[in-house]
Structure formats: C-alpha cells, structure tokens
Amino acid sequence: MPSEIDPLSRTIALLRPRVLAWRVIEARGSWAIAFPANPVISFGQVISGNPTVKIGSTHTASLTRGDLAFLGTTEPWVIETGPNPRSIDFMTAIAEPARLMQTDDPSTNVTCFMAGAFVLKAPNAALVADLIPPLLPVLHNDVAAERLGMLLRLIGEEATTTRPGRSLILDRLIEIILVETLRARPAALPGHAQRLLTALGDQKLARALQIIHGEASSPPWNVERLARHAGMSRSAFADRFARTLGTSPINYATQWRINQACSMLASRDMPMLQIARQAGFQSVSAFSTAFSRVVGVSPTAYARSLEMLHVSAS
C-alpha cells in the first residue's frame, strides 16, 4: 500500500484547489479589514503583531507572530488589531501582490501578515465543509506550524514571480497545505474529517477505503468483498466501519462514486454512459437513479446547472 494513492490524497485531488491570490499586508496602529462573503478558502501567517480574526460572533482567534489561520467559511470575516480600530477597505489591502500598506500613523505597533486565498473546483466545493472548520488556528508552537509556515513562504515566493511552471507549483503546494492542515489539528476538524483520519489510522478499515477510493470504476462492491479485503468477518467489518465513519460501507462507497461523477459532469465533454461506467455503474439508468437519490436531481439537470453557472461567471 505505501506506493498507492491513499483515500485522503484522492479526496484532496477531487477538490482540485487553485490559488486565487497572495498578498503581504502591513499596517500601523489600530485597524480593521472586513472581508465580504466569498466562496474561497482564506489562509495566512502572522509575521509581526497581534491581530484577531473574527467570523461574526461565533468564531474568534487571537494570533501572534508565527501563528497561522485557515478559514473554511463563505461568511464575512474581519481581521483587526488594537482598540477602536480604523476601518481599511479590503480592496485597498489586496490591491497589488506583495504591496505593503503605508500610513501616516506614527505608532510603533506594526502588524504584518502574509495571506492568500484559493478556490475549489465547483462541483465538489461543498466537500470543504466536511474537511475544514470555519476557523482553524495553528499556533506557532504547534509541531505543524513550522512545516506549514515553510509551505506558505514557498507559495509567497512563487505567487510574486512569473517563472515557468508557476501555476502548477502553486496548485501542488495548496494541495500539500490542505493535507498538512488536516493532519495538524485533527481534533479541531469537522466530524467527517475526524472520522476519515481515524479510519485511515485503522489498518483494516484503511484497506477497505483504499479499495473504495482506488477502484471506483469497478462494479459496485458489496460488504462481504470489502470485509474480506479488510481481513474481517462481514458483521464485524460493517459494525466497525459504521461506528468509525458514521455511515455504512455501501453508502460511503456510493457517495464517493457520486462525488467523482460530479467532477466528471463538470468537464462537459464526456458522454453520460462513459461517466456512468467510470463511476462504477453498469448502465445510465442505474447511475441516474443513484445520482438522483444522493444529489436530489438527475445527472442531466445537474450538468445543466453547472453549465448555467459557467455561463453566468463568464
């Protein structure tokens, strides 16, 4: 198994994160930047100062030098420092790559942070709610902070240059950061992410998950065959799988196949029969029935909605 792609890696690859922006922001004294609701994932690290990140009245994190924060929210959020902060328009803060905001404030209280945002492939963007909490701080004394900080600095270097291969490196770095973030604070993650990481740490369940994620185009797996791969009896396997992952093996496998189908439908250039077979269904009708049950609309209606989003975005 060491040379195979594990289920967590496949899940991150399905999200297909892409870097959207990268900035270094500096301001003196007391200030606040309010970011509007946006379907992006924001992240960053404090270089100096003690800013506070707030999402409404429900999530708050006070940060200091070396601390990192990841925001898996589409709600408005604020980063601020000091008492009675003056408001700074967020468009001014993100106007240019690596731009340092200079003010006439004589205060020696200087806050500087590097921050960025990335987007996820539209069909599976909703999966992020299952993986990243609205606000996930990683403190500077955390074991993972040094590794994540190094990755963020690499992103900063690539984002502010125009060297060949820049976009590929940025996308791969973001994928690595997502994996590192999930492994850094497992107890702080949403239930699904915690359950998946727990299952991957279980050698027997990991074998079954490897099959489910690695062979989605195979005919649908039944519990008996998955149990044999896990080296367990049918009843023991089904019970452990359900207790660990919160759903039955068959429901989990079906959801994974449908997630992959959503990604293929977004390509807009694959015949429905090919999508059905690559998702592990033997006919379009069986695929359509399963898809409609999980997603709530038919594959054709889903593809049409993606096309409308694409047209409106362009």
WOLIN-V950747 format. One record per helix or strand. SS is the DSSP state (helix for helix, strand for strand). FROM is the first residue (numbers start at 1). LEN is the number of residues. If there is no record, write none. Layout:
SS|FROM|LEN  SS|FROM|LEN
This chain:
helix|7|9  strand|18|11  strand|31|5  strand|41|8  strand|52|4  strand|59|4  strand|68|4  strand|77|5  strand|86|3  helix|90|4  strand|110|10  helix|122|10  strand|136|3  helix|143|17  helix|166|19  helix|186|3  helix|191|10  helix|203|12  helix|223|8  helix|234|12  helix|249|17  helix|272|7  helix|284|12  helix|299|15
